[in-house]
């Protein structure tokens, strides 16, 4: 979100590197566990199963089951809409965050040339940040409210489920509020601009992203972000 206008300090860079390494180590342990201590063996077996019926079947499973949530669509159209919104907003925002980090590096290396021009271009990409934040907050808020307010759903909801959905809501909400007070949001506009407050909220947003999300992916129920697509592809789609 307004990370495109944020110049990270040393603490943020340390956090980014440390949480990313913890995530990578966790993913390695996850894959290694599935391969009984041999991650290469697991990946070889998975690739054999995923491509057993040819690349066409693999691509169909990737598009329909992983990217378009065909199984969820068959069960509930409303749940499908929430899943699609949360998944694709994270994909879009993740892409823009990576783009922003690249722009910061280029701007540092070549501030007066192509690097500075590229950073300026990325800084002006306001629309995806503004709209994506609203979609993510609405989708995760609806999912969280359903787990808290609908009795039959609340009774089968575990604490880990609330943590997962609540984390997504916190990430979306803090990023959206930071966008408001930074003056970059296209819906609220510059009327609420308070740069000091924006930086404080943005810091919370970054900590939420890297502490509640990136670092926790392989160590919590967030792991389904990795394991579910792998399982669906290995089964070559279907239910």
C-alpha positions in Angstrom: 0.0 0.0 0.0 1.7 3.2 0.9 4.9 1.2 1.2 5.6 2.7 -2.2 6.3 6.0 -0.4 8.1 4.5 2.5 11.9 4.6 3.0 12.7 1.7 5.4 15.2 2.1 8.2 17.7 -0.4 9.5 15.2 -2.1 11.8 12.8 -2.7 9.0 15.5 -4.2 6.7 16.6 -6.5 9.6 13.0 -7.5 10.1 12.5 -8.2 6.4 15.7 -10.3 6.1 15.1 -12.2 9.4 11.5 -13.1 8.8 12.2 -14.1 5.2 15.0 -16.4 6.4 12.7 -17.9 9.1 10.1 -18.5 6.4 12.6 -20.2 4.1 13.9 -22.4 6.9 10.3 -23.3 7.8 9.5 -24.2 4.2 12.6 -26.3 3.9 11.6 -28.2 7.1 8.1 -28.6 5.8 9.2 -30.1 2.5 11.9 -32.1 4.2 9.3 -33.6 6.6 7.1 -34.7 3.7 10.2 -36.3 2.1 11.2 -38.1 5.4 14.3 -35.9 5.6 14.9 -35.8 1.9 13.3 -32.7 0.3 14.6 -33.7 -3.1 12.8 -37.0 -2.9 9.5 -35.3 -2.0 9.8 -32.8 -4.9 10.6 -35.6 -7.4 7.6 -37.7 -6.3 5.4 -34.6 -6.3 6.5 -33.7 -9.8 5.9 -37.2 -11.0 2.3 -37.2 -9.7 1.5 -33.7 -10.8 2.6 -34.3 -14.4 1.5 -37.9 -14.6 -1.2 -37.1 -17.1 0.7 -34.5 -19.1 1.3 -30.8 -18.9 -2.2 -30.0 -20.2 -3.9 -31.7 -17.1 -1.3 -29.9 -14.9 -2.2 -26.5 -16.3 -5.9 -27.2 -16.1 -5.6 -28.1 -12.4 -3.4 -25.0 -11.8 -5.9 -22.6 -13.4 -9.2 -24.2 -12.2 -8.3 -25.6 -8.8 -5.4 -23.4 -7.6 -6.1 -20.0 -9.2 -9.9 -20.1 -9.5 -10.8 -22.2 -6.5 -13.1 -24.6 -8.4 -13.8 -26.8 -5.3 -14.9 -23.7 -3.2 -17.1 -22.6 -6.1 -19.0 -25.9 -6.1 -19.7 -25.7 -2.4 -20.5 -22.0 -1.8 -20.6 -19.0 -4.2 -20.2 -16.6 -1.3 -17.2 -18.4 0.2 -15.7 -18.5 -3.3 -16.0 -14.7 -3.7 -14.3 -14.2 -0.3 -11.5 -16.7 -1.2 -11.0 -15.1 -4.6 -10.9 -11.6 -3.2 -8.4 -12.4 -0.4 -6.1 -14.6 -2.6 -5.9 -12.3 -5.6 -5.5 -9.1 -3.6 -2.6 -10.7 -1.8 -1.1 -11.7 -5.1 -1.5 -8.1 -6.5 -0.3 -6.4 -3.4 2.6 -8.8 -3.0 3.7 -8.1 -6.6 3.5 -4.3 -5.9 5.5 -4.7 -2.7 8.2 -6.5 -4.5 8.1 -3.9 -7.2 8.4 -1.2 -4.6 11.4 -2.8 -3.0 13.1 -3.1 -6.4 12.3 0.5 -7.0 13.9 1.5 -3.7 17.1 -0.4 -4.5 17.3 1.1 -8.0 16.6 4.6 -6.7 19.5 4.2 -4.2 21.9 2.9 -6.9 20.9 5.4 -9.6 18.9 8.3 -8.1 19.4 10.7 -10.9 19.0 8.3 -13.8 16.8 5.3 -14.7 16.6 4.1 -11.1 15.1 7.4 -9.9 12.7 7.5 -12.8 11.5 4.0 -12.2 11.0 4.7 -8.5 9.0 7.8 -9.4 6.8 5.7 -11.7 6.2 3.1 -9.0 5.4 5.9 -6.5 2.6 7.1 -8.7 0.9 3.8 -8.9 -1.8 4.8 -6.4 -4.9 3.1 -7.9 -3.9 -0.6 -7.2 -3.0 0.2 -3.6 -6.2 2.2 -2.9 -8.6 -0.3 -4.4 -6.9 -3.5 -3.2 -6.9 -2.3 0.4 -10.7 -1.9 0.4 -11.3 -5.3 -1.2 -9.0 -7.1 1.2 -10.6 -5.4 4.3 -14.1 -6.1 3.0 -13.4 -9.8 2.3 -11.4 -10.6 5.4 -13.9 -8.6 7.5 -16.8 -10.6 6.1 -14.9 -13.9 6.8 -14.1 -12.8 10.4 -17.6 -11.6 11.1 -19.0 -14.9 9.8 -16.8 -16.8 12.2 -17.7 -14.6 15.2 -21.4 -14.0 14.6 -22.8 -17.1 12.8 -23.5 -19.7 15.5 -22.9 -22.9 13.6 -19.7 -21.5 12.1 -18.5 -20.1 15.4 -18.9 -23.5 17.1 -16.6 -25.2 14.6 -14.1 -22.4 14.4 -10.8 -22.9 16.1 -8.5 -20.3 17.6 -6.1 -20.9 14.8 -8.8 -20.0 12.2 -9.5 -16.7 14.0 -5.8 -16.0 14.1 -5.5 -16.6 10.3 -8.4 -14.5 9.2 -7.8 -11.9 11.9 -4.2 -11.5 10.7 -5.3 -10.9 7.1 -7.8 -8.3 8.4 -5.2 -6.5 10.5 -2.8 -6.5 7.5 -5.4 -5.0 5.2 -6.8 -2.5 7.7 -3.4 -1.1 8.8 -2.3 -0.7 5.2 -5.5 1.0 4.2 -5.4 3.4 7.2 -1.7 4.2 6.4 -2.8 5.0 2.8 -5.5 7.4 4.2 -3.1 9.4 6.4 -0.3 9.4 3.8 -2.6 11.3 1.4 -2.2 8.7 -1.4 -5.6 7.1 -1.1 -7.8 8.0 -4.1 -11.1 7.4 -2.3 -10.5 9.4 0.9 -8.1 11.9 -0.7 -5.6 14.2 0.9 -8.0 15.7 3.4 -6.9 13.3 6.2 -3.2 13.7 5.5 -1.0 13.3 8.6 2.4 12.0 7.5 3.7 11.2 11.0 0.7 9.2 11.9 0.8 7.5 8.5 4.4 6.3 9.2 3.4 5.0 12.6 0.5 3.0 11.1 2.6 1.9 8.2 5.2 0.5 10.5 2.5 -1.5 12.2 1.4 -2.7 8.8 4.9 -3.8 7.8 5.3 -5.6 11.2 1.9 -7.3 10.7 2.9 -8.4 7.2 6.2 -9.9 8.1 5.5 -11.1 11.6 1.9 -12.3 11.2 2.2 -13.5 7.6 5.5 -14.1 6.0 7.3 -15.5 9.0 4.3 -17.6 10.1 3.5 -19.3 6.7 5.3 -22.6 7.3 4.9 -22.6 11.1 1.1 -22.2 11.4 -2.1 -22.9 9.6 -0.9 -20.4 7.0 1.0 -23.4 5.6 -2.1 -24.3 3.7 -1.1 -21.5 1.3 1.7 -23.8 0.2 0.4 -27.3 1.0 -3.1 -27.0 -0.5 -1.9 -26.0 -4.0 0.8 -28.7 -3.9 -1.8 -31.3 -2.9 -4.3 -30.2 -5.6 -1.7 -30.3 -8.3 -0.4 -33.7 -7.2 -4.0 -35.0 -7.4 -4.3 -33.3 -10.7 -7.4 -31.4 -9.6 -10.8 -32.6 -8.7 -12.3 -33.0 -5.2 
